[in-house]
Each structure stands twice: as structure tokens, then as C-alpha cells.
């Protein structure tokens, strides 16, 4: 009897231990992390304004299961790929910290893309738009007695692609004349280094011009241009490429800043594949065109964030109400057009960015738009450019002369 009791006690002890083990195993299985993977950007902050001279770290984190790597996307291009410590099984958390530098002023956007096994995209962060501003440079005054030093090599005749322009340009001692090439669809040539100077003409993409000098902060180039005052013109540096000889030219004094607005001739820069509006005012109001002030019927400055005029808000070519909805894989050409004007407008950009809260469904887009456009114009695209769909917020970003950046005319694009 004592032996049977001992066996029973041992049986109950083993049974209790087994039940405990099963309970713990069940708890562990039931408590597994099935949270969908996600990614967030913690720096830079949305709409942050950052000087080009300031070091910038793009920071964020991906969380989930089986994370193999995170790609950092800036303006639709991959800036860097951050691998996990375990690229076979992946990790549950992967912090991101990547340096970013640029001398390109204007709006930029950053996004994180998270990949798992088999190079499968498993999560995408919300995009963050930030603004880079050129760092101010204090001009250095030239000594009053300074006189030009003649070049050591005889000047070489250079013929510009601009009709009939022939001039001499210093070879800067290299045997090659300083020269630049227009890389944008076209570039306006102005009488001084700034959009407040009058337009004297333009050069088209791939045309060349002799370089005479640059402004003090190196953002504008002075060129030989037969239609400019004294055969001189100025072109914005972000619209051109220069040769090695041009990079050595000296800074030259700019002409006096004009006291009245220049005559209109369209925007400073027009990106490729963006149609120019016709019969509408340019981005700067002038006495010969519509007046843009509080007396204008188009004035939007009742809200101080929008000190400009708009005679056409962003409008779809195929309007469907509050938002446009299409099935992916369809060959449907679309466009969105607008018309703004006023002396307060510096630049305008169009953005298509992922937004999970606007369409009633979510489709992660593989195509983002971040492009400079005219103040009055249109942007054309096709639903085929979004092969996997997308739930997108579409809006214009307006950079003002006082340095502020505001969003204008939000629309919704739902491709399922």
C-alpha cells in the first residue's frame, strides 16, 4: 500500500510538471509577436528647414520580424542600404542612421523601405518632406586697388550655341577656355545673379556658353551673352554643368540690384516633361500683366501663408469629385493643371506622396513624384506609371521669396 501511494505521488508530480511545461509552451506560442512590420523616420522632422552647410543625419527605425535590410530613399533614389546583423534569419529591430549632404536647395523627401527574406518589400515608412536652404555667405570685398591680371595664355575665341555670339574667354592657364553647358530643358539668362534681375534671353539644353566669372557665393555664373548688357548675362548654377577651367574663375561684382520688378518671361527653370501654360501670367506680377495684391480678385493672401494670386487651383483633367479612383494596369493618360502668379513666388514643386488615410484602402506606391514646375502650367502622367497601385496625396509646394515654404491645392489619387 505504501508503495502504491509512493507511485501515485510520483505520477501526480510528473503529470503536474508536464502540464506546467505545456502551459508555458502554449503561453509562449500565444504571445509571439505577430505585429506587422513598420518603419518610421525620426529625423529630419516634417517640413524642417535645413541649411546646406549643416551636417544632416537621416534617422529612423524598422520593427517587426525577419528584417533583412532597410533602404533609405531620397528623392526617389536609393541613398544607402542598411543591412541587418543577421542577413539569413533577419532581426526584429533595425535602427537607421545615414549621413546626407546636398548643395541643391529646395524641397526633398526621404522614405524608408524595409525588406525581408527573398528581397521582399514588407514595409514602407510615411515620406517626410524637408527643405534645404543655401547657407548665407558673407561677400568678401575686393581691395580698391585691385586690377585685373592678364591671362598667361592668349585668349581663345569661343563660339556660343546662342546665335551669333562670338567672344574671347580666358583659358585660366589650362589651355581650355572656361565653359558651361545647359543641363536643364532650358535656362533663363538674366542681367544679374538673381531672379529679381531682368530676363535677357535663354539657352536651351546642351547649348554652351563661355564663362566670365561667378557671384560671391558661387550660385550663379556670369557668361558671355550677346543679348545681355555689355554682352554679359547670368545663369543659375543648378541648371548647368561647368568644365574644370570654369571652376577656377574668380568671383566678380554683381550689377546693382534693380529697384523695380523685371519684365515677365516665364519661370527661372522648367523641368523636363512639364508642359508650359500659354496665355497665363508668369510667376512674377508686373505692370503689363495682372496686378497681384490685396485688390486682385485672385488674391489668396487673406490667409497670410499664401501671399500670392491664383486664377486656377490645381485641377484634374478627369475630375471625379474629391478624389480620382482608377484600376492599376490601365492605360489612362491624366494631367493636373494650375495657374499662380505674384512677386512673392520663388519656386513651385509638385509632389505625389504615399498617404494611407485618404482613399478608404491602402496601396503602397512604387512611384513618387518630386519635381520642380512652373508657377502656371501642368503635369502629365499615366496610370501605367503605378503598376502596383498607390494611395497618393498630390499637392504643390510653393517656396516664397521670404524663405517660407507652404503647401497648396491638395488632391487625392487612388489607384487600386
Secondary structure, DSSP 4 states (H G I P E B T S, - for coil): -HHHHHHHHHHHHHHHHHHHHHHHHHHHHHT---PPPEEEEEESPTT-EEETTS-EEEEEEEEEEEE-EEEEEETTEEEEEEE-S-TTT-EEEEEEEEEE-----EEEEEEEEEE-GGG-EEEEPPPEEEEEEPPP-PPPPPPTT--PPPPSS--EEEE-SSTT-EEEE--TTTTS--EEEE-SSEEEEESSSSTTSPEEEEEETT-EEEEEEE-TTSSEEEEE-TTSGGGEEEEEGGGEEE-TTGGGPPB-PPPPPPSSPPPP-S-SB--TT-PBPSSS--SS--TTS---STTSTTB-TTSTT--SEEEEEEEETT--SSEEEE-TT---EEEEEEEEE-TTEEEEEEEEEE-TTSSSS----S--EEEEE-SEEEEEEEGGG-TT-EEEEEEEEEEETTS-EEEEEEEEEEE-
